[in-house]
Amino acid sequence: MKGSGSGIASWMLKSYADMIGGFYPRRKEARSLVDTLPELPVEVTVPDSGAIYGWIEGLCSTPHRRPGTQEGHRGEDFVIDRFEEFGLEDITREPIDITVWDARNWGLSVWDGERKTDIPSFRVQNTGFTGEHGVTAPLVYVGKAWLPGALKRADVRGKIVVADVPFPTLPAGLLLKLLGGGYGLSDPAKRISLGTRMKLIFVPGNFPGQFLNIDIDDTHIPLGDMRLPWDVYWRAHQQGARGVVLILSNMPTNSNTHFGPYDACMKPIPALWVGKYDGEELRSLAKSGAKATLILEGEERPGVTHNIWGTLPGRSEEMIILHSHHDAPFQGATEDGCGVGQILAQARAWSQVPERDRPKTLMFLCAAAHFYGPALGVYEFVKRHKHDFLARTDVVICLEHLGAKQMIEKDREFVPCGEQAITWVMTSSNKYVIAAIMKALKEQRLKQTVAIPYNLIAPVPTTDAFPYPFGDVQFLSWIAQPYYLLNAEDTLDKIEVAELGPIAESVTELVKTFMALDSCKIGAAVP
């Protein structure tokens, strides 16, 4: 298959080797700079937790904010209204053309002889529609089907494939132990231990999605077509399957409302998600030779979404960009209501500071189409503004999911465990950027927050951070990763409201450091 290439593997290995080889010297050098970082002698009044939560609640007043929908446009309007309220300048709504995939009806009915069982399910984004009568065919269970020949041996032609989709587990505590706490660790309650593990629910192991080549000027990101040899969906299609049902086999709870993989590729055959426990029954029925009817009705249509930004001019045109994304697959309280809430907190705080006391210009960007590509809005922004805004940008600070509660599974449901989700601060390689976050973590004492190299978890940031492949802008990506991010369970009750204000204060202190830092000290983003 296309994109299975050794080029991707060698690029990944080189990225990890560069990270390990440079980590310890960078950390040592950054530590020596922490106490020498300049101070900005300006008082900045940061909104409190209640105000930030109020903005999040306002943004999340619709069931979702999917790009190109009326609900998505309402989210854009909300951000623009707040920017206008705060007195930002150059407020811009920049359009991005997309294909809107809109499912309106789906279902899965299974017949074992004369007995009919309706299996709760949810549509897989951007897959093929069936029409009102659906697709009726025998089920065939293939497990995880890692090996290239697995589907061919199972004889899936003309059938509906049932497969398990696993999510990898990151040994977060072990990694941090090996790296001596990363670049910095704030964990006053000592919640993070050697045994701390994280399930990466945004990485469906055998259904990674199709991420197309990205070219901006002379820069090429070597992701290729990425129909990888272990991608069960594309192999099922290639082998003549009529549909696919994917069991979220190790996702916490019985939720089936997963929104992934969030690529921008419209796929040819219909597919549905089924929750972990409902999947047990479906798996048994498929093994017994049952047949099923899979329905997925909807439409594709041209649409538009918008990047939104505004600025606060400073004494110079040198720029700091703070950004998150405004779209969400469901209510999106943490994904990314919390991120937008923190952007609004900074916009409000710095709008109260006179221009003469802002050494650099601030841009507040709420990007669109995070769930197309992914991060189509960010790539479009880079593509269109690499030679104007980004040419004079010192650092990009990405804020996502901050203040999210960690939840665990109990009785097949999400329940709070009394902890905040582990929060990563992924930094580019500049020693001053690393020193700045070291200082912030040392002074603010945030809960379960860890600074790490941007390529520790993956060869590229697992966030909206940008423009890491483009070589000349530093970034710092501050992101929490709770288990319900891509589910309908991402609701307002998942926010640790009391932490929103302290997080905003930490971000403000970070901005103050970058405001005072000489721009010439910030060099290329990636070694």
VMD Tcl script that draws the C-alpha trace (Angstrom):
set ca {
  {0.00 0.00 0.00}
  {1.06 3.57 -0.50}
  {2.76 5.30 2.38}
  {4.00 2.15 4.11}
  {7.49 3.37 3.33}
  {10.67 3.12 5.19}
  {10.93 6.91 4.73}
  {8.38 7.51 7.50}
  {10.09 5.03 9.84}
  {13.56 6.47 9.26}
  {12.25 10.02 9.78}
  {10.65 8.95 13.08}
  {13.82 7.21 14.28}
  {15.95 10.23 13.40}
  {13.56 12.51 15.29}
  {13.79 10.36 18.43}
  {17.56 10.09 18.15}
  {17.88 13.87 17.86}
  {15.61 14.32 20.86}
  {17.53 11.92 23.13}
  {20.91 13.19 21.98}
  {20.10 16.82 22.68}
  {17.85 16.56 25.71}
  {20.35 16.57 28.58}
  {22.61 19.36 27.27}
  {19.56 21.54 26.53}
  {18.12 20.97 29.97}
  {21.40 21.80 31.68}
  {21.82 24.97 29.66}
  {18.20 26.06 30.19}
  {18.44 25.52 33.94}
  {21.41 27.85 34.07}
  {19.30 30.58 32.45}
  {16.18 30.44 34.64}
  {17.37 32.97 37.22}
  {18.70 35.31 34.54}
  {15.46 35.65 32.57}
  {14.28 39.26 32.34}
  {11.23 40.53 34.19}
  {8.51 42.71 32.70}
  {7.70 45.35 35.34}
  {4.01 45.53 34.44}
  {0.99 44.58 36.52}
  {-1.40 42.36 34.54}
  {-4.81 41.60 36.04}
  {-5.84 38.09 35.08}
  {-9.54 37.07 34.94}
  {-10.57 34.71 37.71}
  {-11.79 31.13 37.35}
  {-15.45 32.14 37.31}
  {-15.02 34.58 34.43}
  {-13.08 32.04 32.38}
  {-15.67 29.34 33.03}
  {-18.40 31.75 31.94}
  {-16.71 32.17 28.55}
  {-16.31 28.41 28.19}
  {-20.00 27.93 29.03}
  {-20.98 30.52 26.43}
  {-18.88 28.88 23.72}
  {-20.25 25.44 24.59}
  {-23.93 26.40 24.37}
  {-24.47 24.18 21.30}
  {-24.28 20.36 21.06}
  {-21.15 20.59 18.89}
  {-19.06 23.06 16.87}
  {-18.22 20.96 13.81}
  {-16.60 22.92 11.00}
  {-18.93 24.27 8.36}
  {-22.12 23.78 10.39}
  {-24.43 26.43 11.86}
  {-23.22 25.41 15.32}
  {-19.61 25.83 14.22}
  {-20.35 29.32 12.90}
  {-22.04 30.25 16.19}
  {-18.82 29.34 17.96}
  {-16.90 31.61 15.61}
  {-19.35 34.44 16.28}
  {-18.91 33.98 20.03}
  {-15.14 34.39 19.76}
  {-15.44 37.46 17.55}
  {-17.94 39.05 19.93}
  {-15.52 38.61 22.84}
  {-12.60 39.99 20.83}
  {-14.67 43.06 19.98}
  {-15.74 43.42 23.61}
  {-12.09 43.39 24.71}
  {-11.09 46.00 22.12}
  {-8.79 43.86 20.00}
  {-7.69 45.28 16.65}
  {-7.57 43.78 13.15}
  {-10.20 41.19 14.05}
  {-10.31 38.79 11.11}
  {-12.54 35.90 10.02}
  {-10.46 34.16 7.34}
  {-12.36 31.52 5.31}
  {-11.21 27.97 4.60}
  {-13.10 25.84 2.11}
  {-13.93 22.33 3.32}
  {-16.17 19.39 2.56}
  {-18.85 19.08 5.24}
  {-19.68 15.45 5.99}
  {-23.04 15.36 7.76}
  {-24.56 12.08 8.96}
  {-28.21 12.17 10.00}
  {-29.10 8.50 10.63}
  {-27.17 5.34 11.40}
  {-27.72 1.96 13.00}
  {-26.62 -1.67 13.20}
  {-29.08 -4.58 13.31}
  {-27.83 -8.16 13.56}
  {-29.77 -11.34 12.76}
  {-28.79 -14.66 14.31}
  {-31.33 -16.92 12.67}
  {-34.70 -15.31 13.40}
  {-33.43 -13.29 16.40}
  {-32.75 -9.61 15.73}
  {-30.37 -7.60 17.93}
  {-29.89 -3.86 17.60}
  {-26.31 -3.01 18.60}
  {-25.78 0.58 19.85}
  {-23.39 2.32 17.47}
  {-22.05 5.65 16.27}
  {-21.00 6.76 12.81}
  {-17.33 6.85 11.83}
  {-16.54 10.29 10.50}
  {-16.07 10.79 6.75}
  {-17.05 7.25 5.71}
  {-19.37 6.26 2.87}
  {-23.15 6.63 3.03}
  {-25.52 3.71 2.38}
  {-28.93 5.11 1.55}
  {-32.06 4.46 3.60}
  {-32.04 0.64 3.30}
  {-28.43 0.26 4.32}
  {-26.08 -2.59 3.48}
  {-27.07 -6.15 4.41}
  {-24.33 -8.80 4.45}
  {-22.77 -11.55 6.58}
  {-20.51 -10.43 9.42}
  {-16.91 -11.57 9.59}
  {-14.78 -10.98 12.68}
  {-11.08 -10.33 12.01}
  {-9.75 -9.25 15.43}
  {-7.14 -6.50 15.26}
  {-5.94 -7.83 11.88}
  {-2.44 -6.41 12.28}
  {-0.85 -8.67 9.65}
  {-1.19 -7.67 5.98}
  {-2.75 -10.98 4.93}
  {-5.30 -11.25 7.73}
  {-8.30 -9.92 5.82}
  {-7.51 -11.88 2.69}
  {-7.44 -15.11 4.71}
  {-10.74 -14.17 6.36}
  {-12.43 -13.83 2.95}
  {-14.12 -10.48 3.63}
  {-15.36 -9.81 0.10}
  {-19.04 -8.88 0.10}
  {-19.20 -8.95 3.90}
  {-19.29 -6.51 6.81}
  {-15.98 -6.62 8.64}
  {-16.01 -6.51 12.45}
  {-12.63 -5.50 13.88}
  {-11.17 -4.51 17.24}
  {-9.49 -1.09 17.37}
  {-6.93 -0.81 20.19}
  {-5.41 2.35 21.63}
  {-1.79 2.34 22.83}
  {-0.79 3.03 26.41}
  {2.02 5.46 27.16}
  {4.23 4.57 30.16}
  {4.29 8.22 31.18}
  {5.78 7.66 34.64}
  {8.58 5.49 33.28}
  {9.43 8.01 30.55}
  {9.61 10.82 33.07}
  {11.76 8.70 35.36}
  {14.19 7.96 32.53}
  {14.34 11.68 31.68}
  {14.68 12.79 35.29}
  {11.36 14.64 35.29}
  {11.69 16.06 31.79}
  {12.45 19.77 31.48}
  {10.33 20.55 34.53}
  {7.71 18.94 36.73}
  {5.06 20.55 38.94}
  {3.27 17.88 40.95}
  {2.76 19.20 44.49}
  {0.44 16.33 45.48}
  {2.91 13.76 44.06}
  {0.26 12.10 41.92}
  {2.67 11.09 39.16}
  {4.56 7.88 39.94}
  {6.69 5.34 38.13}
  {3.54 3.36 37.35}
  {1.57 6.27 35.85}
  {0.23 5.26 32.46}
  {-1.88 7.08 29.88}
  {-4.09 5.60 27.20}
  {-3.64 7.60 23.99}
  {-7.28 7.74 22.92}
  {-6.45 9.92 19.90}
  {-4.34 7.13 18.34}
  {-6.56 4.30 17.00}
  {-3.83 1.74 16.48}
  {-5.01 -0.02 13.33}
  {-7.09 2.85 11.90}
  {-4.73 5.84 11.91}
  {-6.50 7.74 9.15}
  {-5.14 9.14 5.93}
  {-3.00 12.24 6.33}
  {-2.09 13.64 2.96}
  {1.17 15.26 1.89}
  {1.56 18.84 3.05}
  {3.69 21.30 1.10}
  {4.26 24.90 2.11}
  {6.72 26.78 -0.09}
  {9.84 24.61 -0.19}
  {8.98 22.64 2.95}
  {7.57 19.12 2.63}
  {6.27 17.11 5.58}
  {7.15 13.45 4.95}
  {3.91 11.91 6.17}
  {2.99 10.47 2.80}
  {-0.39 8.90 2.08}
  {-0.35 6.91 5.35}
  {-2.61 4.07 4.26}
  {-0.37 1.95 6.43}
  {-0.13 -1.87 6.10}
  {-1.96 -2.34 9.41}
  {-4.86 0.01 8.59}
  {-7.84 -2.33 8.88}
  {-10.36 0.01 7.21}
  {-8.47 0.54 3.97}
  {-7.50 -3.14 3.73}
  {-11.15 -4.12 4.22}
  {-12.10 -1.81 1.36}
  {-9.27 -3.13 -0.81}
  {-10.41 -6.72 -0.19}
  {-13.99 -5.93 -1.25}
  {-15.80 -5.54 2.08}
  {-19.15 -3.73 1.96}
  {-18.85 -2.08 5.36}
  {-16.81 -2.00 8.57}
  {-17.81 -2.07 12.24}
  {-15.05 -1.06 14.64}
  {-15.11 -2.07 18.32}
  {-13.44 0.40 20.70}
  {-11.87 -2.60 22.39}
  {-9.85 -0.92 25.15}
  {-11.46 2.50 25.35}
  {-12.55 3.33 28.92}
  {-16.33 2.88 29.44}
  {-18.88 1.62 26.92}
  {-18.90 4.89 24.99}
  {-19.23 4.55 21.23}
  {-19.16 8.27 20.35}
  {-15.52 8.39 19.34}
  {-14.63 11.11 16.82}
  {-11.71 9.72 14.93}
  {-9.57 9.41 13.07}
  {-10.07 13.06 12.29}
  {-8.48 13.27 8.90}
  {-9.94 15.15 5.95}
  {-10.26 12.11 3.71}
  {-13.75 11.12 2.53}
  {-13.78 7.32 2.64}
  {-15.63 4.94 0.29}
  {-17.44 2.35 2.45}
  {-19.65 2.92 5.53}
  {-18.32 2.34 9.02}
  {-19.67 2.47 12.58}
  {-18.11 2.53 16.04}
  {-19.33 0.15 18.76}
  {-18.47 0.46 22.46}
  {-16.21 -1.95 24.31}
  {-18.94 -3.89 26.15}
  {-21.50 -3.87 23.34}
  {-18.62 -5.14 21.23}
  {-18.49 -8.34 23.27}
  {-21.96 -9.30 22.06}
  {-21.24 -8.18 18.50}
  {-18.02 -10.18 18.43}
  {-19.87 -13.31 19.51}
  {-22.59 -12.81 16.90}
  {-20.05 -12.27 14.14}
  {-18.20 -15.46 15.09}
  {-21.48 -17.40 14.94}
  {-22.02 -16.43 11.30}
  {-24.77 -13.83 11.81}
  {-25.65 -11.28 9.16}
  {-26.30 -7.60 9.71}
  {-27.76 -4.47 8.21}
  {-25.55 -1.40 8.53}
  {-27.21 1.98 7.87}
  {-25.38 5.27 7.51}
  {-27.35 8.08 5.89}
  {-26.23 11.63 5.27}
  {-24.66 13.95 2.75}
  {-21.45 15.62 1.73}
  {-21.59 19.27 0.73}
  {-19.22 22.16 0.14}
  {-18.76 24.34 3.19}
  {-16.58 26.94 4.79}
  {-15.05 27.42 8.20}
  {-12.94 30.30 9.51}
  {-9.75 31.02 11.37}
  {-10.45 33.87 13.83}
  {-7.85 36.25 15.18}
  {-7.34 39.69 16.65}
  {-4.31 41.64 17.83}
  {-3.14 43.97 20.57}
  {-0.35 46.16 19.15}
  {2.75 46.70 21.24}
  {5.74 49.01 21.03}
  {7.24 46.81 18.34}
  {5.93 44.61 15.54}
  {7.67 41.57 17.03}
  {4.85 39.17 17.78}
  {3.75 36.54 20.28}
  {0.88 34.33 19.10}
  {-1.42 32.60 21.57}
  {-3.74 30.10 20.01}
  {-6.18 27.23 20.38}
  {-8.97 25.90 18.14}
  {-12.64 26.77 18.32}
  {-14.22 23.71 16.66}
  {-15.38 20.64 18.58}
  {-16.91 17.27 17.60}
  {-19.35 17.38 20.53}
  {-20.03 19.96 23.25}
  {-16.26 20.18 23.58}
  {-16.01 21.59 27.09}
  {-12.34 20.67 27.29}
  {-11.81 20.00 23.55}
  {-11.39 22.91 23.19}
  {-13.65 25.13 25.24}
  {-10.95 25.25 27.90}
  {-8.34 26.25 25.33}
  {-10.48 29.06 23.94}
  {-11.32 30.12 27.50}
  {-7.61 30.54 28.22}
  {-7.09 32.50 24.99}
  {-9.93 34.83 25.98}
  {-8.44 35.18 29.46}
  {-5.14 36.38 27.99}
  {-6.88 38.67 25.51}
  {-8.88 40.26 28.33}
  {-5.88 40.55 30.66}
  {-3.51 42.14 28.14}
  {-6.21 44.43 26.72}
  {-6.12 46.22 30.08}
  {-2.39 46.92 29.72}
  {-1.56 50.17 27.86}
  {0.10 49.72 24.48}
  {3.20 51.55 25.73}
  {3.65 48.79 28.36}
  {3.42 45.95 25.85}
  {6.91 45.57 24.35}
  {5.64 43.22 21.61}
  {2.45 42.77 19.63}
  {0.11 39.99 20.73}
  {-2.04 37.92 18.38}
  {-4.90 35.79 19.70}
  {-5.75 33.06 17.21}
  {-8.65 30.63 17.46}
  {-8.00 28.29 14.58}
  {-10.59 26.34 12.61}
  {-10.79 22.77 11.36}
  {-8.70 21.05 13.99}
  {-10.62 17.92 13.04}
  {-9.74 18.10 9.36}
  {-6.32 16.91 8.47}
  {-5.78 17.23 11.44}
  {-5.31 20.91 12.18}
  {-6.19 22.16 8.70}
  {-6.84 25.65 10.09}
  {-3.33 25.86 11.49}
  {-1.73 24.68 8.26}
  {-3.78 27.15 6.25}
  {-2.70 29.93 8.60}
  {0.96 28.97 8.16}
  {0.57 28.62 4.41}
  {-1.02 32.05 4.04}
  {0.99 33.97 6.64}
  {4.42 32.41 6.75}
  {5.94 35.53 5.22}
  {4.02 38.20 7.15}
  {2.85 37.33 10.67}
  {5.13 34.36 11.22}
  {8.15 36.18 9.82}
  {8.03 38.49 12.84}
  {6.82 35.99 15.45}
  {9.07 35.11 18.36}
  {7.04 32.28 19.83}
  {3.68 30.54 19.46}
  {1.95 29.41 22.66}
  {-0.68 26.74 22.07}
  {-3.26 26.15 24.83}
  {-5.50 23.07 24.80}
  {-7.78 21.24 27.26}
  {-6.38 23.05 30.30}
  {-8.16 22.42 33.58}
  {-9.61 19.09 32.49}
  {-10.53 16.58 35.17}
  {-9.16 13.09 34.91}
  {-11.87 10.45 34.86}
  {-11.72 6.71 35.37}
  {-14.11 3.93 34.47}
  {-16.53 2.61 37.09}
  {-19.59 0.50 36.28}
  {-18.97 1.18 32.58}
  {-19.21 4.96 33.05}
  {-16.77 7.84 33.50}
  {-16.43 8.96 37.12}
  {-14.07 11.59 38.58}
  {-11.03 10.31 40.45}
  {-10.22 13.55 42.27}
  {-7.29 14.40 40.03}
  {-6.57 16.80 37.21}
  {-5.58 15.21 33.91}
  {-1.84 15.10 33.37}
  {-0.84 18.21 31.45}
  {2.11 18.28 29.08}
  {4.00 21.36 28.02}
  {5.76 20.39 24.79}
  {8.53 22.80 23.90}
  {10.66 23.41 20.87}
  {14.40 23.32 21.26}
  {15.43 26.86 22.11}
  {17.07 27.11 25.54}
  {15.22 30.32 26.42}
  {11.84 28.78 25.63}
  {12.70 25.81 27.83}
  {13.99 28.10 30.59}
  {10.78 30.15 30.47}
  {8.54 27.16 31.14}
  {10.95 25.90 33.81}
  {10.54 29.26 35.57}
  {6.75 29.19 35.26}
  {6.46 25.67 36.68}
  {8.85 26.49 39.51}
  {6.95 29.60 40.57}
  {3.32 28.65 39.96}
  {3.12 25.12 41.43}
  {0.50 23.83 39.04}
  {-1.05 20.38 39.40}
  {0.43 17.45 37.46}
  {2.10 19.55 34.79}
  {5.22 18.35 33.00}
  {7.47 20.10 30.46}
  {8.96 17.78 27.85}
  {10.61 17.95 24.41}
  {8.01 18.34 21.66}
  {8.97 14.97 20.15}
  {8.98 12.79 23.27}
  {5.48 11.30 22.81}
  {5.60 11.34 19.01}
  {8.01 12.67 16.35}
  {5.74 15.70 15.96}
  {3.60 17.44 18.60}
  {0.32 15.65 19.33}
  {-1.42 19.03 19.39}
  {-2.31 22.07 17.35}
  {1.25 23.35 17.93}
  {2.79 25.00 14.91}
  {4.72 25.51 12.81}
  {7.12 22.81 13.94}
  {8.06 21.66 10.42}
  {8.79 25.12 9.10}
  {11.97 25.83 10.98}
  {11.90 29.44 12.05}
  {9.31 29.94 14.80}
  {9.59 28.63 18.33}
  {6.57 27.12 20.03}
  {5.33 25.90 23.35}
  {2.27 23.66 23.44}
  {0.41 23.35 26.75}
  {-2.08 20.48 26.63}
  {-3.93 18.05 28.91}
  {-5.04 14.65 27.67}
  {-8.07 13.23 29.51}
  {-9.74 10.06 28.23}
  {-13.05 11.62 27.11}
  {-11.63 14.26 24.75}
  {-13.09 12.81 21.55}
  {-16.34 11.54 23.09}
  {-19.78 13.01 23.70}
  {-18.92 12.76 27.41}
  {-16.72 15.87 27.05}
  {-19.21 18.07 28.89}
  {-18.97 21.05 31.22}
  {-18.88 18.93 34.36}
  {-15.45 17.65 33.27}
  {-13.81 21.03 33.98}
  {-11.88 21.63 37.21}
  {-13.22 25.17 37.46}
  {-11.03 26.27 40.39}
  {-7.87 25.58 38.37}
  {-8.77 27.84 35.42}
  {-7.60 31.04 37.11}
  {-4.24 29.67 38.37}
  {-3.51 28.25 34.92}
  {-4.28 31.63 33.32}
  {-1.94 33.34 35.79}
  {0.84 30.93 34.81}
  {0.25 31.61 31.11}
  {0.37 35.36 31.80}
  {3.70 35.02 33.60}
  {5.02 33.04 30.64}
  {3.88 35.75 28.23}
  {5.53 38.39 30.41}
  {8.83 36.51 30.15}
  {8.60 36.36 26.37}
  {7.55 40.01 26.25}
  {10.75 40.98 28.08}
  {13.06 38.57 26.27}
  {15.25 39.90 23.49}
  {13.91 38.46 20.22}
  {17.38 37.71 18.90}
  {17.77 35.07 21.62}
  {15.03 32.94 20.11}
  {16.36 30.92 17.20}
  {15.24 28.05 14.99}
  {12.50 25.81 16.32}
  {13.89 22.39 15.43}
  {17.59 21.42 15.53}
}
mol new
graphics top color blue
foreach p $ca { graphics top sphere $p radius 0.5 }
foreach p [lrange $ca 0 end-1] q [lrange $ca 1 end] { graphics top cylinder $p $q radius 0.2 }
display resetview
